[in-house]
Amino acid sequence: MIVGAALIEMHVHGSQSLKAKRGVVRSIVGRVRNRFNISVAEVGGQGTWQSVQLGFAAAGSSAKIVRAELQRAIDFVESLGLAEVLQSDVEILTMPHEAPLIDESDADFERGRDED
């Protein structure tokens, strides 16, 4: 399994209050969620009027596809023009998936078939 995470740091130029910034953030988050198959959340800058950090996460079977999807989401946020993207970063993590997540004896126990 491949897991990708992206962080975008942005500046909301016209914002004069937290309420105004939240409106911009809500719009960006909603549009990203509707357009891409990724998770998105505001992960930093909640107490400031103009600074925003958004985190994206995606999972898949190919690092190339996961990285491309996250980069497309970043490019989309930039194209919206609602906030200036100051910096972005994408990280990819490969997680082993060959071994079963639970032991077979645990699975039998959970199904009520514990054999003593």
C-alpha positions as CSV (number, residue, x, y, z in Angstrom):
1,M,0.0,0.0,0.0
2,I,1.2,3.5,-0.9
3,V,0.3,6.4,1.3
4,G,0.8,10.0,0.2
5,A,0.6,13.2,2.3
6,A,0.9,16.8,1.1
7,L,1.1,20.0,3.0
8,I,0.2,23.4,1.5
9,E,0.9,26.7,3.1
10,M,-1.2,29.6,1.9
11,H,-1.8,33.3,2.4
12,V,-5.3,34.7,2.2
13,H,-4.7,38.3,1.1
14,G,-8.0,40.1,1.6
15,S,-8.9,38.5,4.9
16,Q,-9.5,40.9,7.8
17,S,-11.0,38.3,10.3
18,L,-11.0,34.7,11.2
19,K,-14.6,34.4,9.8
20,A,-13.5,35.7,6.4
21,K,-10.6,33.3,6.3
22,R,-12.8,30.4,7.4
23,G,-15.0,31.1,4.4
24,V,-12.1,30.9,2.0
25,V,-10.8,27.7,3.6
26,R,-14.2,26.1,3.6
27,S,-14.6,26.9,-0.1
28,I,-11.2,25.4,-1.0
29,V,-11.7,22.3,1.2
30,G,-15.2,21.7,-0.3
31,R,-14.0,22.0,-3.9
32,V,-11.0,19.7,-3.3
33,R,-13.2,17.1,-1.7
34,N,-15.7,17.2,-4.5
35,R,-13.1,17.0,-7.3
36,F,-10.5,14.5,-5.9
37,N,-10.5,11.2,-4.1
38,I,-8.3,12.4,-1.2
39,S,-8.7,13.5,2.4
40,V,-8.2,17.2,3.2
41,A,-8.2,19.2,6.4
42,E,-7.0,22.5,7.8
43,V,-3.9,21.5,9.9
44,G,-2.4,24.8,10.8
45,G,-2.9,28.5,11.0
46,Q,-6.3,28.3,12.6
47,G,-5.7,31.2,14.9
48,T,-4.4,33.7,12.3
49,W,-6.4,35.8,9.9
50,Q,-4.4,35.2,6.7
51,S,-2.3,32.1,7.2
52,V,-3.6,28.6,6.2
53,Q,-2.0,25.2,6.2
54,L,-4.0,22.4,4.5
55,G,-3.1,18.7,4.7
56,F,-4.0,16.2,2.0
57,A,-3.8,12.4,2.2
58,A,-4.3,9.7,-0.4
59,A,-3.7,6.0,-0.6
60,G,-3.3,3.6,-3.5
61,S,-1.3,0.8,-5.1
62,S,1.2,3.0,-7.1
63,A,3.5,5.7,-5.8
64,K,3.3,7.4,-9.2
65,I,-0.5,7.6,-9.2
66,V,-0.7,8.8,-5.6
67,R,1.9,11.5,-6.1
68,A,0.2,12.7,-9.3
69,E,-3.2,12.9,-7.6
70,L,-1.8,14.9,-4.7
71,Q,0.1,17.2,-7.1
72,R,-3.1,17.7,-9.2
73,A,-4.9,18.7,-6.1
74,I,-2.2,21.2,-5.2
75,D,-2.3,22.6,-8.8
76,F,-6.1,22.9,-8.5
77,V,-5.9,24.9,-5.3
78,E,-3.4,27.3,-6.9
79,S,-5.6,27.7,-10.0
80,L,-8.6,28.7,-7.8
81,G,-6.9,32.0,-6.9
82,L,-8.6,32.2,-3.5
83,A,-5.3,32.2,-1.7
84,E,-1.7,32.5,-2.6
85,V,0.2,29.2,-2.3
86,L,3.4,30.0,-0.6
87,Q,4.8,26.5,-0.3
88,S,3.8,22.9,-0.9
89,D,5.4,19.5,-0.2
90,V,4.4,15.9,-1.1
91,E,5.7,12.8,0.8
92,I,5.2,9.2,-0.2
93,L,5.3,6.3,2.2
94,T,5.4,2.6,1.1
95,M,3.8,0.3,3.7
96,P,4.3,-3.4,3.6
97,H,1.2,-5.4,2.9
98,E,2.4,-9.0,2.3
99,A,1.7,-10.2,5.8
100,P,-1.9,-10.5,7.0
101,L,-2.9,-7.7,9.4
102,I,-4.2,-10.1,12.0
103,D,-3.1,-13.6,13.0
104,E,-5.5,-16.4,11.8
105,S,-5.9,-17.6,15.4
106,D,-7.1,-14.1,16.4
107,A,-9.6,-14.1,13.5
108,D,-11.0,-17.4,14.7
109,F,-11.3,-16.0,18.2
110,E,-13.1,-12.9,16.9
111,R,-15.6,-15.0,15.0
112,G,-16.4,-17.0,18.1
113,R,-14.5,-20.1,17.0
114,D,-11.8,-20.1,19.6
115,E,-10.5,-23.7,19.7
116,D,-8.9,-24.7,23.0
